[in-house]
């Protein structure tokens, strides 16, 4: 499937310039996105508490997070620490557990 015609470079740049001018005059509102800071670190007992607060087995928790049960066990024992992307998922599970229920 061919890429959609976006116009020439000149057309795209002048369109962007017109949008910037309209924004400067207050005629155009731009959508902004707040980028969150880094996810919090979780102590081993916090990970276990989070899992147990959702009444999940170690295996079920691992399946939800797409990791092995051995990985979850190592987090809860403190021998390994979840990386930043996984900490973000843990943060979401902690703060918005219904989001996980909607995708299940």
N, C-alpha and C positions, 0 to 999 in steps of 0.2 A: 504494500500500500504506500503510495507516495506521500511525502510530508506535505502538510497543508501550506499553501502559499502565504507567506508572512510579509510579502512585499520586499522591496529592495532595502538595502542597508540605510540608504538616505531616507526612505519613507518611514522606516521604523525609528530612526533617530529623531526625525522631525516630529513624529507623533509623540515620542517620549518627551521632547522639549515642550510641545504644546500642553501635555499633561502636567509637567512641572510648573509651567507658567500659570495654568488654571489653579493648581494647588496653592501657589504663592498668593494668588488673588483671593483665595478662600472659596473658589468655585467648585473645588473637587476635594472630597474627603477620602483619605487613603486608609486602608485597613492596616492596622498595626498588630503585631504579635509580640507578646512579652515572652522572652526566652528565659526559662527558669535556670536557676543556678545549678550547681552540681547536686546530685542526689545525696541524701544523708548516708552515713555509714551505719551499719547495723551490727550491734554486738551479737555474739552467738545466742545469748538468751533472748534477745529481741526477735530473732528469726524464729526460734522455737515458739515464743509467745504468739507471734503473728500466725504461725501455722496452726497452733492449738486453738487460738481464738476463732478460727474459721472451721474448727472441728474437722481438720484434715489429717489423714495419715501421712507419714513421711512419703510414701509412694505416690499418694494422690497429689500432694503438694509439688513433688518433683514433676509429675506429669503435667500439672497446670502450668508450671514454669518452663517446661520443655528441657529439663535437665535430668540427670540420673539421680536415683535415690542416694547413691554414694556421695554425690556433690552436695545435696542438702544436708546429709549427715555431717560432712566435713565442715560446712558452715556452722551448724549447730554445735559442733565440738570445738570450733575455733581453730581448726588446722588449716582452713582456707577461708578466704574472704570473697564474697561476691564482687564481681567487677561493676563498673559504673552502669552499664546498660541493665544489668540484673538488679542493681540497687534501685534504679528508676522503676522497674516493674514491682519490686517490693514496696516502694513508696506508693505507687498507684493502688496496690492491693490493700495497703493500710488505710489510705485516704479515700479511695473510691472503690470499695469492693464490688459495688453493683456493676461497674464497668466490666468486670470479669464474668459476672453472671450473664450479661447481655451477649457475650461472644461465645459462651459455652453451648 
